[in-house]
């Protein structure tokens, strides 16, 4: 039996079925009647035709197969294109939603100051002084005031309302993109909008400025004094739009009473966020140290996320000798400065603030190498020469405390010419650093007295008795004791505040120098209790224990000092000495090596002696 090709084409198979049947019958007849040549011939011809027909069917099936493959490929490309088109539509939709969301976010976070074109009389417009020109002049004056305001607070930006006039229209709405932005900012934002007008009258020109939510301010003068009128209007706008920064501007320009009035009004009538800043500003202007602390704490109670408030509080606490509280405030400030927005600090002030806070924290725990590096970076980044010089002097002092005296002479000669009086205070600290590290107090008393007289000669704005009482007098008292003037030393130390960490330490050291170890122990223990997170009183108490012949207690105290100050060379050195007294040579050599590593320029280098020195490594 002859079978057709299994192509799956049912129509072709049905068309060829009768022919196949006829061929089979003819073949069968030919075989049965083989004598009949005519039948055999016809059967042969039929078989040939059948073969030809099969060839044609196969060719047709092949062509149809190619057509089907092409059709399937086309359908696949159409499917892919349709899928891509749908995906593109989704992406465009997501993009539009994201763009609109971004516009909403930007609008809700808009906090600048927008100045609309002023209304101007025709004759001024004819002379080129259109409303846009007048608004831009006001903008220039505001920018000048902004640049003269030295504040750590991030400033609002002033801009012209014309900046919003983007003329791209949203299809089928007749609304431009700029108009949409303005609507969203007005609806969701916190921008301060300023408008105004210039009117010509018998008395000359009257310039009126309006800050939304505040009374209009009007100034009148001759037409020739238009620049002065706009300058006066700009100051009024600045006072209304950014009252805290305006107060700082007044204070920086010697108008302290006006600054106090502005900030006091803001602290009582402003919103909570502005009231917090106002208290911080008032704290910087207050003359009494305790009042400064009270005002700063009040501001931080309203807004505890203001990094400048914490740095100011740390400085005031440190000036009063409240070193534990100062360290806590420094840590809080450091945490806020590390956040996005830097706790309300401007980018420039934040960069400088991070370095200064890092240096102060390192100083508090005896890591003078890290502190000196931070001060060095701060000096390089400083925005003016005075700040750079101050940071350089502090770097030299910290190097000295880390037993590297090479740069201290420059710091001792350094003197700040402006009335902040940091120069004399840092010169005094430089003398103290040298004497503390070298234990050479000869001449220190005379030097400190001379420096203080220089500071006093600069007047009350340049000399703060409360700061000198906590930062200099304790160490002048110790210098007097080491010079044999014990009665003077005790009198000066007794006059220092009783809640002052350096003062308590100095009183203990004065008594130790006078031979009263029991009284010295009492004062140093009080110092430890007042600032348990600081290492200095622990080390001084440990040295007192060694003098008293109690190396075990010295070991305990030195261990605590090293726990709070693992990077302070002196803590490692006193620990090594205590171990050596107890015969723990391996521990002594280890701690002496640590001290040397932390203070590589310490001369002479601290090292094991006596029996412990015999097992020291060669060259040590």
C-alpha positions as CSV (number, residue, x, y, z in Angstrom):
1,X,0.0,0.0,0.0
2,X,1.4,3.4,-1.0
3,X,0.9,6.2,1.7
4,X,0.9,10.0,1.1
5,X,3.4,12.3,3.0
6,X,2.5,13.0,6.6
7,X,2.5,16.8,6.3
8,X,-0.6,17.4,8.4
9,X,-2.3,19.2,5.4
10,X,-5.8,17.6,5.6
11,X,-7.1,19.3,2.4
12,X,-4.3,17.9,0.3
13,X,-4.8,14.4,1.6
14,X,-8.5,14.5,0.9
15,X,-7.9,15.8,-2.7
16,X,-5.4,13.0,-3.4
17,X,-7.4,10.2,-1.9
18,X,-9.5,9.1,-5.0
19,X,-6.4,9.2,-7.2
20,X,-4.6,6.9,-4.8
21,X,-7.6,4.6,-4.7
22,X,-7.7,4.5,-8.5
23,X,-4.0,3.8,-8.8
24,X,-4.3,0.9,-6.4
25,X,-7.2,-0.6,-8.4
26,X,-5.4,-0.1,-11.7
27,X,-2.3,-1.7,-10.3
28,X,-4.3,-4.6,-8.9
29,X,-6.0,-5.2,-12.3
30,X,-2.7,-5.0,-14.1
31,X,-1.2,-7.6,-11.9
32,X,-4.1,-9.9,-12.3
33,X,-4.3,-9.4,-16.0
34,X,-0.7,-9.3,-16.9
35,X,-1.5,-10.5,-20.4
36,X,-3.4,-7.4,-21.3
37,X,-0.7,-5.0,-22.3
38,X,-3.0,-2.1,-22.7
39,X,-4.1,-2.3,-19.1
40,X,-0.5,-2.5,-18.0
41,X,0.5,0.5,-20.0
42,X,-2.4,2.6,-18.5
43,X,-1.5,1.5,-15.1
44,X,2.1,2.5,-15.6
45,X,1.1,5.9,-16.9
46,X,-1.2,6.3,-13.9
47,X,1.7,5.5,-11.6
48,X,3.9,8.2,-13.3
49,X,1.1,10.8,-13.0
50,X,0.7,9.8,-9.4
51,X,4.4,10.3,-8.7
52,X,4.3,13.7,-10.4
53,X,1.3,14.7,-8.4
54,X,3.0,13.7,-5.2
55,X,6.0,15.9,-6.1
56,X,3.7,18.8,-6.7
57,X,2.0,18.2,-3.3
58,X,5.3,18.1,-1.5
59,X,6.5,21.3,-3.2
60,X,3.2,23.0,-2.2
61,X,3.5,21.8,1.3
62,X,7.1,23.2,1.5
63,X,5.9,26.6,0.3
64,X,3.1,26.6,2.8
65,X,5.5,25.7,5.6
66,X,7.8,28.7,4.7
67,X,4.7,31.0,4.6
68,X,3.6,29.7,8.1
69,X,7.1,30.3,9.5
70,X,7.2,33.8,8.1
71,X,3.8,34.5,9.5
72,X,4.8,33.2,12.9
73,X,7.9,35.4,12.9
74,X,5.9,38.4,12.0
75,X,3.4,37.7,14.8
76,X,6.3,37.3,17.2
77,X,7.8,40.7,16.2
78,X,4.3,42.3,16.5
79,X,4.0,40.8,19.9
80,X,7.3,42.1,21.0
81,X,6.6,45.6,19.6
82,X,3.2,45.7,21.3
83,X,4.8,44.6,24.6
84,X,7.6,47.2,24.3
85,X,5.0,49.9,23.5
86,X,3.0,49.0,26.5
87,X,6.2,49.0,28.7
88,X,7.1,52.4,27.3
89,X,3.6,53.7,28.1
90,X,4.0,52.4,31.6
91,X,7.5,54.0,31.9
92,X,6.2,57.3,30.6
93,X,3.3,57.1,33.1
94,X,5.6,56.3,36.0
95,X,7.9,59.1,34.9
96,X,5.1,61.6,34.8
97,X,3.9,60.5,38.3
98,X,7.5,60.7,39.6
99,X,8.0,64.1,38.0
100,X,4.8,65.4,39.5
101,X,5.8,63.8,42.9
102,X,9.2,65.6,42.7
103,X,7.4,68.9,41.9
104,X,5.2,68.3,45.0
105,X,8.2,67.5,47.1
106,X,10.2,70.5,45.9
107,X,7.2,72.8,46.4
108,X,6.6,71.5,50.0
109,X,10.2,72.1,50.8
110,X,10.4,75.6,49.3
111,X,11.6,77.9,52.0
112,X,13.3,80.7,50.1
113,X,12.3,84.4,49.8
114,X,10.7,85.4,46.5
115,X,10.7,89.0,45.3
116,X,7.9,90.0,42.9
117,X,8.4,92.9,40.5
118,X,7.6,96.2,42.0
119,X,4.9,98.6,40.8
120,X,6.7,101.7,39.4
121,X,5.5,105.1,38.1
122,X,5.6,105.5,34.3
123,X,8.3,108.2,34.3
124,X,10.7,105.8,36.2
125,X,9.8,103.0,33.8
126,X,10.5,105.3,30.8
127,X,14.0,105.9,32.4
128,X,14.6,102.1,32.5
129,X,13.6,101.7,36.2
130,X,10.9,99.2,35.7
131,X,9.3,97.1,38.4
132,X,11.7,94.2,37.5
133,X,14.7,96.5,37.8
134,X,13.6,97.8,41.2
135,X,13.0,94.3,42.4
136,X,16.4,93.2,41.3
137,X,18.0,96.2,43.1
138,X,16.3,95.1,46.3
139,X,17.5,91.6,45.6
140,X,21.1,92.9,45.3
141,X,20.8,94.8,48.6
142,X,19.5,91.7,50.4
143,X,22.3,89.6,49.0
144,X,24.8,92.2,50.4
145,X,23.2,92.0,53.8
146,X,23.3,88.2,53.6
147,X,27.0,88.2,52.8
148,X,27.7,90.4,55.8
149,X,25.9,88.1,58.2
150,X,28.4,85.7,59.8
151,X,26.1,83.0,61.2
152,X,26.4,79.2,61.4
153,X,22.7,78.9,60.6
154,X,21.8,77.9,57.0
155,X,20.4,81.0,55.2
156,X,17.2,81.3,53.2
157,X,17.8,82.0,49.6
158,X,16.5,85.2,48.0
159,X,15.4,85.0,44.4
160,X,13.3,86.9,41.9
161,X,9.8,85.8,41.1
162,X,10.8,86.0,37.4
163,X,12.9,82.9,37.9
164,X,9.6,80.9,38.0
165,X,8.5,82.1,34.6
166,X,9.2,79.0,32.6
167,X,7.2,79.3,29.4
168,X,6.8,75.5,28.6
169,X,3.0,74.9,28.4
170,X,1.4,71.8,29.7
171,X,-0.6,70.3,26.7
172,X,-4.4,71.0,26.5
173,X,-4.3,73.1,29.7
174,X,-3.1,76.5,28.6
175,X,-1.0,76.5,31.8
176,X,2.8,77.0,31.7
177,X,5.1,74.9,33.8
178,X,6.3,78.0,35.6
179,X,2.7,78.9,36.6
180,X,2.2,75.3,37.9
181,X,5.3,75.6,40.0
182,X,4.2,78.9,41.4
183,X,0.8,77.5,42.4
184,X,2.4,74.4,44.0
185,X,4.8,76.6,46.0
186,X,2.1,78.9,47.2
187,X,-0.1,75.9,48.2
188,X,2.5,73.6,49.7
189,X,5.6,75.6,50.3
190,X,6.9,77.9,53.1
191,X,8.3,80.6,50.9
192,X,8.3,84.2,52.1
193,X,6.9,86.4,49.3
194,X,7.9,90.1,49.0
195,X,6.1,92.7,46.9
196,X,6.2,96.4,46.8
197,X,5.7,99.6,44.9
198,X,7.3,102.9,44.2
199,X,5.0,106.0,44.2
200,X,6.0,109.5,43.2
201,X,4.4,112.3,45.2
202,X,5.0,115.8,46.4
203,X,7.6,114.7,49.0
204,X,9.5,112.7,46.5
205,X,9.5,108.9,46.1
206,X,7.8,106.6,48.5
207,X,9.1,103.0,48.5
208,X,6.8,100.4,50.2
209,X,7.8,96.8,50.7
210,X,5.5,94.1,51.9
211,X,6.4,90.7,53.4
212,X,3.5,88.3,53.5
213,X,2.1,88.2,57.0
214,X,3.9,91.3,58.2
215,X,2.9,95.0,58.1
216,X,4.1,97.0,55.1
217,X,7.2,99.2,55.6
218,X,7.3,102.6,53.9
219,X,10.3,104.9,53.4
220,X,10.1,108.3,51.7
221,X,12.9,110.5,50.2
222,X,14.2,112.4,47.3
223,X,14.3,110.8,43.9
224,X,18.0,111.2,43.8
225,X,18.3,109.1,46.9
226,X,16.4,106.1,45.4
227,X,19.4,103.8,46.1
228,X,19.3,104.7,49.8
229,X,15.6,104.2,49.9
230,X,15.9,100.7,48.4
231,X,18.8,100.0,50.9
232,X,16.6,101.0,53.8
233,X,13.7,98.9,52.5
234,X,16.0,95.9,52.1
235,X,17.0,96.2,55.7
236,X,13.4,96.2,56.7
237,X,12.6,93.2,54.5
238,X,15.7,91.3,55.9
239,X,14.4,92.0,59.5
240,X,11.0,90.6,58.6
241,X,12.0,87.7,56.4
242,X,15.0,86.4,58.4
243,X,14.8,88.1,61.8
244,X,17.4,85.8,63.5
245,X,20.1,86.5,60.8
246,X,19.2,90.2,60.9
247,X,19.9,90.1,64.7
248,X,23.2,88.4,64.0
249,X,24.0,91.0,61.4
250,X,23.3,93.8,63.9
251,X,25.5,92.2,66.6
252,X,28.4,91.6,64.2
253,X,28.3,95.3,63.2
254,X,28.4,96.6,66.8
255,X,24.7,97.3,67.2
256,X,24.3,94.9,70.2
257,X,21.4,96.6,71.8
258,X,19.4,96.6,68.6
259,X,20.3,92.9,68.1
260,X,19.1,92.1,71.6
261,X,15.8,93.8,70.9
262,X,15.2,92.0,67.6
263,X,16.1,88.6,69.1
264,X,14.1,89.2,72.3
265,X,11.0,90.0,70.3
266,X,11.6,86.9,68.2
267,X,12.0,84.7,71.3
268,X,8.6,85.9,72.6
269,X,6.5,86.2,69.4
270,X,8.1,84.0,66.8
271,X,7.1,80.4,65.9
272,X,8.8,77.7,68.0
273,X,11.6,77.0,65.5
274,X,12.5,80.7,65.4
275,X,12.2,81.1,69.1
276,X,14.8,78.4,69.6
277,X,17.2,80.2,67.3
278,X,16.4,83.5,69.1
279,X,17.3,82.1,72.5
280,X,20.6,80.7,71.1
281,X,21.4,84.2,69.6
282,X,20.5,85.9,73.0
283,X,22.8,83.4,74.7
284,X,25.7,84.5,72.7
285,X,25.0,88.2,73.6
286,X,24.4,87.7,77.3
287,X,27.2,89.0,79.6
288,X,26.6,86.7,82.5
289,X,27.8,83.1,82.0
290,X,24.9,81.6,83.9
291,X,22.4,83.6,81.9
292,X,24.1,82.4,78.7
293,X,23.7,78.8,79.9
294,X,20.0,79.4,80.8
295,X,19.2,80.9,77.4
296,X,21.0,78.2,75.4
297,X,19.3,75.5,77.3
298,X,15.9,77.2,76.8
299,X,16.5,77.3,73.0
300,X,17.6,73.6,72.9
301,X,14.5,72.6,74.9
302,X,12.4,74.1,72.1
303,X,14.4,72.5,69.3
304,X,17.0,69.9,70.4
305,X,18.1,69.2,66.9
306,X,20.0,72.5,66.4
307,X,23.7,71.7,66.2
308,X,24.9,75.3,66.6
309,X,23.0,75.4,69.9
310,X,24.9,72.3,71.2
311,X,28.3,73.6,70.1
312,X,27.6,76.9,71.8
313,X,26.4,75.1,74.9
314,X,29.6,72.9,74.9
315,X,31.7,76.0,74.7
316,X,29.9,77.7,77.6
317,X,30.0,74.6,79.7
318,X,33.7,74.3,79.0
319,X,34.4,77.9,79.8
320,X,32.8,77.4,83.2
321,X,34.8,74.2,83.8
322,X,31.8,71.9,83.5
323,X,33.9,69.5,81.4
324,X,31.6,66.5,81.7
325,X,28.6,68.5,80.5
326,X,30.7,70.0,77.8
327,X,31.7,66.6,76.5
328,X,28.1,65.4,76.5
329,X,27.1,68.5,74.4
330,X,30.0,68.0,72.0
331,X,28.9,64.4,71.4
332,X,25.3,65.6,70.7
333,X,26.6,68.3,68.3
334,X,28.8,65.7,66.5
335,X,25.8,63.4,66.0
336,X,23.7,66.2,64.6
337,X,26.5,67.5,62.3
338,X,26.8,64.1,60.8
339,X,23.1,64.0,59.7
340,X,21.7,65.4,56.5
341,X,21.1,69.0,57.0
342,X,23.8,69.1,59.7
343,X,21.3,70.2,62.4
344,X,20.3,73.5,60.8
345,X,23.9,74.4,60.0
346,X,25.1,76.0,56.7
347,X,27.3,73.7,54.6
348,X,30.4,75.9,55.2
349,X,29.8,76.1,58.9
350,X,29.0,72.4,59.1
351,X,32.4,71.5,57.5
352,X,34.3,73.7,59.9
353,X,32.0,72.6,62.8
354,X,32.6,68.9,62.3
355,X,36.4,69.4,62.6
356,X,36.2,71.7,65.6
357,X,33.8,69.3,67.4
358,X,36.1,66.4,66.5
359,X,39.1,68.2,67.9
360,X,37.4,69.2,71.1
361,X,36.0,65.7,71.7
362,X,39.5,64.3,71.2
363,X,41.1,66.8,73.6
364,X,38.5,65.9,76.3
365,X,39.7,62.2,76.2
366,X,43.4,62.9,75.8
367,X,43.6,61.9,72.1
368,X,45.8,64.9,71.3
369,X,47.3,63.4,68.1
370,X,43.8,63.2,66.6
371,X,42.9,66.6,68.0
372,X,46.0,68.2,66.4
373,X,45.1,66.7,63.0
374,X,41.6,68.0,63.2
375,X,42.8,71.5,64.1
376,X,45.2,71.3,61.2
377,X,42.4,70.5,58.8
378,X,40.2,73.2,60.3
379,X,43.0,75.8,59.8
380,X,43.2,74.8,56.1
381,X,39.4,75.1,55.6
382,X,39.0,78.3,57.6
383,X,37.2,81.1,55.9
384,X,39.3,83.9,57.3
385,X,42.8,84.4,58.6
386,X,41.9,84.9,62.2
387,X,40.1,81.5,62.4
388,X,42.9,79.8,60.6
389,X,45.4,81.3,63.1
390,X,43.4,80.2,66.1
391,X,43.1,76.7,64.8
392,X,46.8,76.6,64.1
393,X,47.6,77.7,67.6
394,X,45.3,75.0,69.0
395,X,47.0,72.4,66.9
396,X,50.4,73.4,68.4
397,X,49.0,73.3,71.9
398,X,47.6,69.8,71.4
399,X,50.9,68.7,69.9
400,X,52.6,69.9,73.0
401,X,50.2,68.0,75.2
402,X,51.2,65.0,73.2
403,X,54.8,65.7,74.1
404,X,55.8,67.3,70.8
405,X,56.9,70.9,71.6
406,X,58.4,71.8,68.2
407,X,55.5,74.0,67.1
408,X,54.6,75.5,70.5
409,X,56.9,78.6,70.1
410,X,54.8,79.8,67.2
411,X,51.6,79.4,69.2
412,X,53.1,81.3,72.1
413,X,54.0,84.2,69.9
414,X,50.6,84.1,68.1
415,X,48.2,86.9,69.1
416,X,44.8,87.6,67.6
417,X,44.3,91.4,66.9
418,X,40.5,91.4,67.0
419,X,38.7,92.0,70.3
420,X,37.6,88.4,70.9
421,X,40.7,88.0,73.1
422,X,41.3,84.4,72.0
423,X,44.9,85.4,71.4
424,X,45.9,86.1,75.0
425,X,43.9,83.1,76.3
426,X,45.6,80.7,73.8
427,X,49.0,82.2,74.6
428,X,48.3,81.4,78.3
429,X,47.2,77.9,77.4
430,X,50.4,77.5,75.4
431,X,52.5,78.4,78.5
432,X,50.4,75.9,80.6
433,X,50.9,73.1,78.0
434,X,54.6,73.5,78.0
435,X,54.9,73.6,81.7
436,X,52.5,70.6,82.1
437,X,54.4,68.4,79.7
438,X,58.0,69.4,80.7
439,X,57.1,69.8,84.5
440,X,59.1,73.0,84.3
441,X,57.1,75.7,86.0
442,X,59.9,78.2,86.4
443,X,58.9,81.5,84.9
444,X,55.3,80.3,84.1
445,X,53.8,82.4,86.9
446,X,55.4,85.6,85.5
447,X,54.4,84.8,81.9
448,X,50.7,84.0,82.9
449,X,50.4,87.2,84.9
450,X,51.8,89.3,82.0
451,X,49.5,87.7,79.5
452,X,46.5,88.3,81.7
453,X,47.4,92.0,82.1
454,X,47.5,92.2,78.3
455,X,44.0,90.7,78.0
456,X,42.6,93.0,80.7
457,X,44.0,96.0,78.9
458,X,41.8,95.3,75.9
459,X,38.7,96.1,77.9
460,X,35.6,94.2,79.1
461,X,34.7,92.9,75.7
462,X,38.1,91.3,75.3
463,X,38.6,89.8,78.8
464,X,36.2,87.5,80.6
465,X,37.1,87.1,84.3
466,X,34.9,83.9,84.5
467,X,36.8,82.2,81.7
468,X,40.2,83.1,83.1
469,X,39.1,82.0,86.6
470,X,38.5,78.4,85.2
471,X,41.0,78.1,82.4
472,X,44.1,79.9,83.6
473,X,43.9,80.6,87.4
474,X,43.9,77.0,88.4
475,X,47.2,76.4,86.6
476,X,48.7,79.7,87.8
477,X,47.9,78.5,91.3
478,X,49.7,75.2,90.6
479,X,52.7,77.1,89.2
480,X,52.8,79.2,92.3
481,X,52.9,76.1,94.4
482,X,55.7,74.5,92.4
483,X,57.6,77.8,92.8
484,X,57.4,77.5,96.6
485,X,54.7,80.2,97.0
486,X,52.2,77.8,98.6
487,X,50.1,80.4,100.5
488,X,49.5,82.4,97.3
489,X,48.7,79.2,95.5
490,X,46.2,78.1,98.0
491,X,44.5,81.5,98.1
492,X,44.2,81.7,94.3
493,X,43.0,78.1,94.0
494,X,40.4,78.7,96.7
495,X,39.0,81.6,94.8
496,X,38.2,79.3,91.8
497,X,34.6,77.9,91.4
498,X,33.8,74.7,93.3
499,X,32.1,73.1,90.4
500,X,35.0,73.5,88.0
501,X,36.8,70.3,86.9
502,X,40.2,72.0,86.2
503,X,39.9,73.9,89.5
504,X,39.3,70.8,91.5
505,X,42.2,69.1,89.8
506,X,44.5,72.1,90.5
507,X,43.5,72.3,94.1
508,X,44.5,68.7,94.5
509,X,47.8,69.2,92.8
510,X,48.5,72.3,94.9
511,X,48.0,70.3,98.1
512,X,50.1,67.5,96.7
513,X,52.9,70.0,96.0
514,X,52.5,71.3,99.5
515,X,52.9,67.8,100.9
516,X,49.3,67.3,102.1
517,X,48.5,64.1,100.3
518,X,45.3,63.4,102.2
519,X,43.8,66.8,101.1
520,X,45.1,66.2,97.6
521,X,43.3,62.9,97.5
522,X,40.0,64.5,98.5
523,X,40.2,67.2,95.9
524,X,41.2,64.8,93.1
525,X,38.5,62.4,94.1
526,X,36.0,65.2,93.8
527,X,37.3,66.0,90.4
528,X,36.8,62.4,89.3
529,X,33.2,62.4,90.6
530,X,32.5,65.7,88.7
531,X,33.8,64.3,85.4
532,X,34.0,60.5,85.4
533,X,34.2,60.4,81.5
534,X,37.5,62.4,81.5
535,X,40.9,60.8,82.2
536,X,43.0,63.5,83.6
537,X,42.0,63.4,87.3
538,X,42.4,59.5,87.2
539,X,46.0,59.8,86.1
540,X,46.8,62.6,88.6
541,X,45.2,60.5,91.4
542,X,47.2,57.4,90.2
543,X,50.4,59.4,90.4
544,X,49.4,60.5,93.9
545,X,48.9,56.8,94.8
546,X,52.4,56.0,93.5
547,X,53.8,58.8,95.7
548,X,51.9,57.3,98.6
549,X,53.4,53.8,98.0
550,X,50.2,52.2,96.7
551,X,50.9,50.8,93.2
552,X,47.9,48.6,93.3
553,X,45.5,51.5,93.7
554,X,47.5,53.3,91.0
555,X,47.0,50.3,88.7
556,X,43.2,50.5,89.2
557,X,43.1,54.2,88.6
558,X,45.3,54.0,85.5
559,X,43.1,51.2,84.1
560,X,40.0,53.4,84.4
561,X,41.9,56.2,82.8
562,X,42.8,54.0,79.9
563,X,39.2,52.8,79.5
564,X,38.0,56.4,79.0
565,X,41.1,57.5,77.1
566,X,42.7,54.6,75.2
567,X,44.7,57.0,73.0
568,X,46.3,59.1,75.7
569,X,50.0,58.4,76.1
570,X,50.2,59.6,79.7
571,X,47.6,57.1,80.9
572,X,49.6,54.3,79.3
573,X,52.8,55.6,80.9
574,X,51.4,55.8,84.4
575,X,49.9,52.3,84.0
576,X,53.3,51.0,83.0
577,X,55.0,52.7,86.0
578,X,52.4,51.1,88.4
579,X,53.0,47.6,86.8
580,X,56.7,48.1,87.2
581,X,56.3,48.9,90.9
582,X,54.4,45.6,91.3
583,X,57.1,43.7,89.4
584,X,54.8,43.0,86.4
585,X,57.5,43.5,83.9
586,X,55.7,42.2,80.8
587,X,52.7,44.5,81.5
588,X,55.1,47.4,82.2
589,X,57.0,46.9,78.9
590,X,53.8,46.6,77.0
591,X,52.3,49.8,78.4
592,X,55.6,51.7,77.9
593,X,55.6,50.6,74.3
594,X,52.0,51.8,73.9
595,X,52.9,55.2,75.4
596,X,55.8,55.6,73.0
597,X,53.6,54.6,70.0
598,X,51.0,57.2,71.0
599,X,53.5,59.9,71.5
600,X,56.5,59.1,69.2
601,X,58.2,62.5,69.9
602,X,58.2,62.1,73.7
603,X,61.6,63.0,75.0
604,X,63.0,61.4,77.0
605,X,61.0,58.3,75.9
606,X,59.2,56.5,78.8
607,X,60.7,53.1,79.3
608,X,61.1,50.3,81.8
609,X,63.8,50.7,84.4
610,X,65.4,48.5,87.1
611,X,64.7,44.8,87.0
612,X,62.1,45.2,84.3
613,X,64.6,47.0,82.1
614,X,66.8,43.9,82.0
615,X,64.3,42.0,79.9
616,X,63.5,44.9,77.7
617,X,64.0,44.4,73.9
618,X,67.3,45.6,72.5
619,X,67.3,49.3,71.6
620,X,64.4,50.1,73.9
